[in-house]
Amino acid sequence: MLSISTMSPTVQGIFFLVAVVLFVLGATKFLPGKDNLVSAGLACFAFVFMWNAFAAR
C-alpha cells in the first residue's frame, strides 16, 4: 500500500538519541516549557515504531 521501506538502524539510533536528549532536557530545571520537551521526546521515540509498522504492511 505505502511505498516506504523500514528505517535504517542509523536513522533509528539518531531518533532514539534525540529522544533521550529531549527527555533529559525535560527532566532538568534549566529550561522552561519542560512539558513540550518531554512530548517531543516521546514523539521522536514513537515515530520509529510507527514508521516501521507502516513499512511492514
N, C-alpha and C positions, 0 to 999 in steps of 0.2 A: 504494500500500500504506500508507505512512505519510502522514498529512496535515500535513506541515510544508513550509514554504517556505524558500528559500535565505536565508542570513543577510545582513542589510543590510551595506553597506560600513562604516557607522559602528560597528556592533557588532563586525564583523571587526577593525577598527582598534583597538577597545578591548581585545579579546582579545590581539591581537599586542602592544600596548603593555604590557599586564600581563605577557605572556610575557617581553618584553625586560627589564622591571624585575626580574622574578624571576631571570632569567639573570644580570643584573648583580649583584644582591644575593648570588646563589650564588657568583659569581666573586670577590667581595671577602672579606676576612677579618674583617669587622665582626660578623657574626652566626654563632652556632653552628648546626649542622644544615644545612650548605650543600647536602647531597645532597637533602634534602627540597625546597629551593627550586628546584633545577635540575629535579627531577622534576615539580614543579608547573608550572614554566615550559614544559616540554615538553608537558605535558597541555593547557595553555591554547593552545599553538601548534597541536597536532594536532587539538584539538576543532573548530576552524573547518573544517578539511578533512573531518573525519568528518561534521559536520552537513550541509555542502553536498553530500557524496556521498550521504547518505541522502535529502536533499531532491530530488536529481536523479533518483532512481529512480522 
